[in-house]
Amino acid sequence: MADLFSDEWMKSFQGAWNNEPALSDALAKIDFNSIIGYGFQGDDGPTGVITVENGKVTAAGAYNGETLSWDIRAKQASWDKWLSKGIGMAGLGMAYTTGKMKFVVGDYMAMAKDPRMAGPFIKSFSVMGTI
């Protein structure tokens, strides 16, 4: 298995994201466009990045200095837990308030208050778990 958020892993995530209607189709309905970085707390930048256009991931790979809409960081152990067990709204709120999940870029509160975004965000963790 490829390392979490590596170029190879991110490309696999792209396919899984695009094949999950509860994620890609749900975000297409709200014309969601973003560049999302994923990585580890303490690192200078994210490890991997995806470009989402109208809900679909159109590019994925290693982070290469892209200007991010979202930059989501956590420790490896936290990512491992969320990818193996998933995360619900309560778990997401707890991860954010305890600092286990950090949004270096992006407005967590705006996302969490909008069920059209929060539901797919939570779904992205179960999709990650399939990689």
C-alpha positions as CSV (number, residue, x, y, z in Angstrom):
1,M,0.0,0.0,0.0
2,A,1.2,3.5,-0.8
3,D,2.1,5.9,2.0
4,L,-0.7,8.0,3.2
5,F,-1.1,11.2,1.1
6,S,1.8,10.2,-1.3
7,D,1.4,10.9,-5.0
8,E,0.3,7.4,-5.7
9,W,-2.1,7.4,-2.7
10,M,-3.7,10.7,-3.8
11,K,-4.3,9.4,-7.3
12,S,-6.1,6.3,-5.8
13,F,-8.1,8.7,-3.6
14,Q,-9.1,10.6,-6.8
15,G,-10.6,7.5,-8.3
16,A,-12.4,6.5,-5.1
17,W,-13.7,10.1,-4.6
18,N,-15.1,10.3,-8.1
19,N,-16.8,6.9,-7.8
20,E,-18.6,7.8,-4.6
21,P,-21.9,9.6,-5.4
22,A,-22.5,10.6,-1.8
23,L,-19.3,12.6,-2.1
24,S,-18.8,13.7,-5.7
25,D,-22.4,14.1,-6.8
26,A,-23.4,15.7,-3.5
27,L,-20.7,18.3,-4.0
28,A,-21.5,18.8,-7.7
29,K,-25.0,19.9,-6.6
30,I,-23.5,22.9,-4.8
31,D,-20.9,23.6,-7.5
32,F,-18.1,22.8,-5.0
33,N,-14.7,23.9,-6.2
34,S,-11.6,23.7,-4.0
35,I,-7.9,22.8,-3.8
36,I,-7.5,20.6,-0.7
37,G,-4.2,19.8,0.9
38,Y,-3.8,16.9,3.4
39,G,-0.9,16.3,5.7
40,F,0.6,16.0,9.1
41,Q,0.8,18.4,12.0
42,G,4.3,19.9,12.3
43,D,5.2,19.6,8.7
44,D,5.9,22.8,6.7
45,G,3.2,22.0,4.1
46,P,0.7,19.4,3.2
47,T,1.8,16.1,1.7
48,G,-0.9,15.5,-0.9
49,V,-3.4,17.7,-2.7
50,I,-6.5,17.3,-4.8
51,T,-8.2,19.8,-7.1
52,V,-12.0,19.5,-7.0
53,E,-14.1,21.0,-9.8
54,N,-17.9,20.8,-9.5
55,G,-17.6,18.0,-7.0
56,K,-15.2,15.8,-9.0
57,V,-11.5,15.5,-8.4
58,T,-9.8,16.6,-11.6
59,A,-6.2,16.4,-10.3
60,A,-4.4,14.7,-7.5
61,G,-0.9,14.1,-6.3
62,A,1.9,15.3,-4.2
63,Y,1.7,18.8,-2.9
64,N,3.7,21.1,-5.1
65,G,3.1,24.6,-3.8
66,E,-0.5,25.0,-5.0
67,T,-2.6,27.8,-3.4
68,L,-4.9,25.9,-1.1
69,S,-8.6,26.5,-0.3
70,W,-8.3,23.9,2.5
71,D,-5.2,22.5,4.3
72,I,-6.2,19.8,6.8
73,R,-3.6,18.4,9.2
74,A,-3.4,15.7,11.9
75,K,-1.0,13.3,13.4
76,Q,-0.4,10.0,11.7
77,A,-2.1,8.1,14.5
78,S,-5.2,10.3,14.2
79,W,-5.4,9.8,10.4
80,D,-5.0,6.1,10.9
81,K,-7.8,5.9,13.4
82,W,-10.2,8.0,11.2
83,L,-9.4,6.0,8.1
84,S,-10.0,2.7,9.8
85,K,-13.0,3.6,11.9
86,G,-14.5,6.6,10.1
87,I,-15.5,9.8,11.8
88,G,-19.0,11.3,12.5
89,M,-20.1,14.8,13.2
90,A,-19.5,14.4,16.9
91,G,-16.1,12.9,16.3
92,L,-15.2,15.6,13.8
93,G,-16.2,18.4,16.3
94,M,-14.2,16.7,19.0
95,A,-11.1,16.3,16.8
96,Y,-11.3,20.0,15.8
97,T,-11.9,21.4,19.4
98,T,-9.1,19.2,20.9
99,G,-6.7,20.2,18.1
100,K,-6.3,16.7,16.8
101,M,-7.5,18.0,13.4
102,K,-6.2,21.4,12.3
103,F,-7.4,23.5,9.5
104,V,-4.3,25.5,8.5
105,V,-6.3,27.0,5.7
106,G,-10.1,26.9,5.4
107,D,-13.1,27.8,7.6
108,Y,-14.0,24.7,9.6
109,M,-17.0,26.4,11.3
110,A,-18.6,27.5,7.9
111,M,-18.2,23.9,6.6
112,A,-19.5,22.3,9.8
113,K,-22.6,24.5,9.8
114,D,-23.5,23.7,6.2
115,P,-24.8,20.1,5.9
116,R,-24.3,20.2,2.1
117,M,-20.6,20.4,2.9
118,A,-20.3,18.6,6.2
119,G,-21.9,15.4,5.1
120,P,-19.6,14.9,2.1
121,F,-16.6,16.0,4.2
122,I,-17.3,13.2,6.7
123,K,-17.9,10.8,3.8
124,S,-14.5,11.6,2.5
125,F,-13.0,9.8,5.5
126,S,-14.7,6.6,4.8
127,V,-13.6,6.9,1.1
128,M,-10.1,7.5,2.3
129,G,-10.4,4.3,4.3
130,T,-10.9,2.3,1.1
131,I,-7.5,3.2,-0.3
